[in-house]
Amino acid sequence: MTMDGVNAKGPPMPKVVSSVNTISSFLADEQIQNAAALESFLNFPCPKSDGISSPNGRVVVFCASAVLSTAEAVFAWAAGRASSQVNHESNSSEAESETLVANNSSNRNQGSRDISDRITLVLVGGVGHSTALLYDAVRKHPVFHVVADDVDGKPEAAVLQAIAERFYNLSIQNSPHRETSGSEAQGGLCILVEDQSTNCGANASETRKVLEQHGIKSPHSIVVVQDPTMSRRTVASFQHTYRDIAREDFQIVSWPTFVPEVRLAETRRDDNNSPTLSSLIYKTSAEFTSGQDGLWSMDRFLDLLMGEIPRLRDDENGYGPNGRGFIGHVDVPPSVETAWATVDSFLGNVRGEGGSQRQRVEA
């Protein structure tokens, strides 16, 4: 390796770092950055009644993953929203009690939230090939581990439900085939469960079934929360599932809760002076520290990144219209393809012959 970090057999490490972060950012598809931005998006006025979009039509879909910092972010938002709405309604009720009796009915109506303002959160996930990783993550979590035995063997959505109820005091509505109503929504937030899906495409189709069972047939918007390595594909899956909805104001956006980035570690070399996976470590930030221990190993993280791009390519091997037809067309920019080739070369170098060939794992 030369002094500028160039390895004779592979790309320079600064280029590898930049390439990994380029792919990660593309896959995370971050359109909403944090809970405050989520609230702004959800609170943006929607048409009062267009005769098409459903009441409770603002939907947040939380797809389970083994990265539990995402659960922490989603449930902290949900608990905070429910709490703030309850306080708002309590204050409104106190103010109403001081008004004239003749105005009581009017004031109560003004103090309550319109049904179109309510939010539906769906906890998503059945039992799939990576569910065991979620059980393991719960068992290792410094707080959630106390429910590990209770959730072992259950669908991923049930794991999320246990965390939501036990640690965030959130209530889940499990009764199917019923429209969400004011008495069942907590402070403007109704939480449903979808526990049948076993892959990314089914996350979308099964979630739609659950929403329709609860009267939400044409959502105003859908916010997708997913493992950031799968966010773009999951959004594409929901867009494919809801491709029959042609309203211009219908939006499906991504809130990955964070975008993983890597940086170079202190210089570490093996006996052949070649870069290794230990040359890469995750960046940390003041906002994201508790989840670091729950992140993927670097080896698995890179495998996840490298496996996603072939799925998103709209060719005979991909998931798009020219391939398996699971999602709509996704544009993979040339810069991302270049980054993918760089990381592929790096992995082939550090893993040896054949190490750059990424396995295609159904997800």
C-alpha positions in Angstrom: 0.0 0.0 0.0 1.4 3.4 -0.9 1.4 6.4 1.4 -1.8 7.9 -0.2 -3.8 4.8 0.7 -3.7 3.2 -2.7 -3.5 -0.6 -2.8 -1.8 -2.1 -5.8 -4.5 -4.7 -6.1 -7.6 -2.6 -5.3 -9.1 0.9 -5.1 -7.8 3.5 -2.7 -9.4 3.3 0.7 -10.8 6.9 0.7 -12.6 6.0 -2.6 -14.0 2.8 -0.9 -15.3 4.9 2.0 -16.9 7.4 -0.3 -18.4 4.6 -2.4 -19.9 2.8 0.5 -21.5 6.0 1.7 -22.8 6.8 -1.8 -24.6 3.4 -1.9 -25.8 3.7 1.6 -27.3 7.1 1.0 -29.0 6.0 -2.2 -30.6 2.9 -0.6 -31.7 4.8 2.5 -33.7 7.2 0.3 -34.0 9.6 3.2 -36.9 12.0 2.5 -37.8 12.6 6.1 -34.9 13.2 8.4 -36.3 13.1 11.9 -39.5 13.1 14.1 -39.9 16.8 13.7 -39.8 16.6 9.9 -42.3 13.7 10.1 -44.7 15.8 12.1 -44.4 18.6 9.6 -45.2 16.2 6.8 -48.1 14.6 8.6 -49.5 18.0 9.6 -49.4 19.4 6.1 -53.1 20.2 5.2 -54.8 17.7 3.0 -58.0 18.1 1.0 -60.9 18.1 3.4 -63.0 15.7 1.3 -62.2 14.7 -2.2 -64.5 11.7 -2.2 -61.6 9.4 -2.9 -59.0 9.5 -0.1 -59.9 7.7 3.1 -60.4 9.1 6.6 -57.4 8.3 8.7 -55.6 8.4 5.4 -52.2 9.5 6.8 -50.3 6.3 7.3 -46.9 5.4 8.8 -45.7 1.9 8.0 -43.0 0.5 10.3 -41.4 -2.6 8.8 -39.5 -4.6 11.5 -35.8 -5.1 11.3 -33.0 -6.1 13.6 -31.7 -2.5 13.9 -33.6 -1.6 17.0 -32.6 2.0 17.0 -35.3 2.4 14.4 -37.9 1.0 16.8 -36.6 3.4 19.5 -37.1 6.4 17.0 -40.5 5.3 15.8 -42.0 4.5 19.2 -40.5 7.6 20.9 -42.3 9.6 18.2 -45.5 7.7 18.6 -45.5 8.0 22.4 -44.7 11.7 22.2 -47.4 12.4 19.7 -50.0 10.5 21.7 -49.0 12.3 24.9 -49.0 15.7 23.3 -52.4 15.1 21.8 -53.9 13.9 25.0 -52.6 17.0 26.8 -54.0 19.1 24.0 -57.4 17.6 24.3 -57.3 17.8 28.1 -56.5 21.5 27.9 -59.3 22.0 25.4 -61.8 20.3 27.7 -60.8 22.5 30.6 -61.3 25.6 28.5 -64.6 24.4 27.3 -66.0 23.9 30.8 -65.7 27.7 31.4 -67.7 28.7 28.4 -71.4 29.4 28.2 -73.7 26.3 28.1 -75.1 27.5 24.8 -71.6 27.2 23.2 -70.6 23.9 24.7 -71.4 21.7 21.7 -69.6 24.0 19.3 -66.6 24.3 21.5 -66.3 20.5 22.0 -66.3 20.0 18.2 -63.6 22.6 17.9 -61.5 20.9 20.6 -61.6 17.4 19.1 -59.5 16.4 16.1 -61.1 15.9 12.8 -61.0 12.3 11.7 -58.9 13.2 8.6 -56.2 14.5 10.9 -55.7 11.2 12.7 -52.6 9.0 11.9 -52.5 5.3 11.4 -49.3 3.5 12.4 -48.9 -0.1 11.0 -46.4 -2.5 12.6 -45.4 -4.9 9.8 -43.7 -8.3 9.6 -44.4 -12.0 9.8 -41.8 -14.7 10.1 -39.2 -14.6 7.4 -35.6 -15.6 6.7 -34.2 -12.8 8.9 -36.6 -12.9 11.8 -34.1 -14.8 14.0 -31.8 -11.7 13.7 -34.6 -9.7 15.3 -35.0 -12.1 18.2 -31.2 -12.0 18.7 -31.2 -8.2 18.6 -34.0 -8.0 21.2 -32.1 -10.4 23.5 -29.0 -8.3 23.3 -30.7 -4.9 23.7 -29.9 -3.2 27.0 -33.6 -2.5 27.7 -35.8 -4.6 25.4 -34.1 -7.9 26.4 -36.6 -8.4 29.2 -39.3 -9.4 26.6 -36.9 -11.7 24.6 -38.4 -15.0 25.9 -41.9 -13.7 25.4 -41.5 -12.8 21.8 -39.3 -15.7 20.7 -40.9 -17.5 17.8 -43.6 -14.8 17.2 -44.0 -12.7 14.0 -41.9 -9.6 13.7 -44.9 -7.4 14.1 -45.7 -9.1 17.4 -42.2 -8.3 18.6 -42.7 -4.7 17.8 -46.1 -4.7 19.5 -44.5 -6.1 22.7 -41.9 -3.4 22.7 -44.5 -0.7 22.0 -46.8 -1.8 24.8 -44.2 -2.7 27.4 -41.8 0.2 27.1 -43.8 3.0 25.4 -47.3 2.5 26.9 -48.8 2.4 23.5 -52.1 0.6 22.7 -52.5 -1.7 19.7 -55.8 -2.2 17.9 -56.1 -5.9 16.8 -59.7 -6.2 15.8 -59.9 -6.8 12.0 -62.6 -5.7 9.6 -63.5 -2.6 11.5 -62.9 1.1 10.6 -60.8 3.1 13.0 -62.9 5.4 15.1 -62.4 8.2 17.5 -62.8 6.0 20.6 -60.2 3.6 19.3 -57.5 6.1 18.3 -55.2 7.3 21.1 -54.6 11.0 20.9 -55.0 11.0 17.1 -52.9 7.8 16.7 -54.2 4.4 15.8 -51.8 1.5 15.8 -52.5 -1.7 13.7 -50.6 -4.9 13.2 -49.7 -6.8 9.9 -48.1 -10.1 10.8 -48.4 -12.2 7.7 -45.8 -10.8 5.3 -42.6 -12.7 4.8 -40.7 -10.5 2.4 -40.5 -6.9 1.1 -43.2 -7.2 -1.5 -45.6 -8.9 0.9 -44.9 -6.1 3.4 -46.7 -3.8 1.0 -49.5 -6.1 -0.2 -50.3 -7.4 3.2 -50.2 -3.9 4.7 -52.7 -2.7 2.1 -55.0 -5.6 3.1 -54.9 -4.6 6.8 -55.5 -0.9 6.0 -58.5 -1.8 3.8 -59.9 -4.0 6.5 -59.9 -0.9 8.7 -61.5 1.3 6.2 -58.4 2.9 4.7 -58.7 2.0 1.0 -57.1 5.1 -0.5 -54.5 6.7 1.8 -53.6 10.3 1.5 -49.9 9.5 2.2 -47.7 6.7 3.4 -44.5 7.1 5.3 -42.3 4.0 5.1 -39.9 3.2 8.0 -37.5 0.4 7.1 -34.0 -0.8 7.6 -32.1 1.9 5.7 -30.4 -0.6 3.5 -33.8 -1.6 2.2 -35.7 1.7 2.3 -35.6 2.5 -1.4 -36.8 -1.0 -2.4 -39.5 -1.0 0.2 -40.8 2.4 -1.0 -40.8 1.0 -4.6 -42.7 -2.1 -3.4 -45.4 0.2 -1.9 -45.5 2.3 -5.0 -46.0 -0.9 -7.0 -48.8 -2.2 -4.7 -50.6 1.2 -4.9 -50.0 1.8 -8.6 -53.7 1.9 -9.2 -54.1 5.1 -7.2 -53.6 8.0 -9.6 -54.2 11.0 -7.4 -51.5 13.6 -7.9 -51.4 14.4 -4.1 -50.8 10.7 -3.1 -47.3 10.4 -1.7 -45.1 7.5 -0.5 -42.0 8.7 1.2 -39.1 7.2 3.3 -38.1 7.8 6.9 -35.2 5.5 7.5 -34.5 7.2 10.9 -30.8 7.4 10.1 -28.4 6.9 7.2 -25.4 4.7 8.1 -22.0 6.0 7.1 -18.5 4.6 7.4 -15.1 6.2 7.8 -11.5 4.9 7.9 -10.3 3.5 11.1 -6.8 4.0 12.3 -4.4 2.4 9.8 -4.6 -1.3 10.1 -2.9 -3.7 7.8 -2.6 -7.5 7.6 0.7 -9.3 6.9 0.5 -8.5 3.2 -0.1 -4.7 3.8 -3.5 -5.0 2.3 -6.7 -3.2 3.5 -9.2 -5.3 5.4 -12.8 -4.9 6.5 -11.4 -3.7 9.9 -10.2 -0.6 7.9 -13.8 0.5 7.9 -15.8 1.6 11.0 -19.2 3.3 11.4 -19.4 7.1 11.9 -21.0 8.2 15.1 -23.0 11.3 16.0 -24.5 13.0 19.0 -28.0 11.9 17.7 -27.1 8.3 17.0 -25.0 6.5 19.6 -27.3 4.1 21.4 -27.9 2.1 18.3 -24.2 1.6 17.4 -24.0 -1.8 19.2 -27.1 -2.9 17.3 -25.8 -2.2 13.9 -24.8 -4.9 11.4 -21.2 -6.2 11.4 -19.3 -4.4 8.7 -19.1 -7.6 6.7 -22.9 -8.0 6.7 -23.5 -4.3 6.1 -21.5 -4.4 2.9 -23.2 -7.6 1.8 -26.6 -5.9 2.3 -25.5 -2.9 0.3 -24.0 -5.0 -2.5 -27.1 -7.3 -2.7 -29.6 -4.4 -3.0 -28.3 -2.8 -6.1 -28.7 -5.9 -8.4 -32.3 -6.2 -7.1 -33.0 -2.5 -8.0 -31.6 -2.7 -11.5 -34.3 -3.0 -14.1 -32.8 -5.8 -16.0 -33.5 -9.5 -16.5 -32.0 -10.3 -13.1 -33.6 -7.4 -11.1 -36.9 -7.0 -9.4 -38.2 -4.3 -11.9 -40.6 -4.6 -14.9 -37.8 -6.0 -17.1 -37.0 -8.7 -14.5 -39.2 -10.3 -11.8 -41.8 -7.6 -11.8 -41.9 -7.1 -8.0 -41.4 -3.4 -8.2 -41.7 -0.5 -10.7 -38.7 0.9 -12.5 -36.0 2.4 -10.3 -33.3 4.6 -11.8 -29.9 3.6 -10.4 -27.6 6.6 -11.1 -24.3 6.1 -12.8 -22.6 7.4 -9.7 -24.1 4.6 -7.7 -23.2 2.0 -10.2 -19.6 3.3 -10.2 -19.6 3.2 -6.4 -20.9 -0.4 -6.5 -18.1 -1.5 -8.8 -15.6 0.1 -6.5 -16.8 -1.7 -3.4 -17.1 -4.9 -5.4 -13.5 -4.6 -6.3 -12.5 -3.9 -2.7 -14.4 -6.9 -1.5 -12.8 -9.1 -4.1 -9.4 -7.9 -2.9 -10.0 -8.4 0.8 -11.9 -11.7 0.5 -9.8 -13.3 -2.2 -10.8 -14.9 -5.4 -14.6 -15.0 -5.8 -15.1 -12.7 -2.9 -16.7 -10.0 -5.0 -19.6 -12.2 -6.2 -22.6 -11.1 -4.1 -25.1 -13.8 -3.3 -28.7 -12.9 -4.3 -30.7 -13.5 -1.2 -34.5 -13.3 -1.5 -35.8 -10.6 0.9 
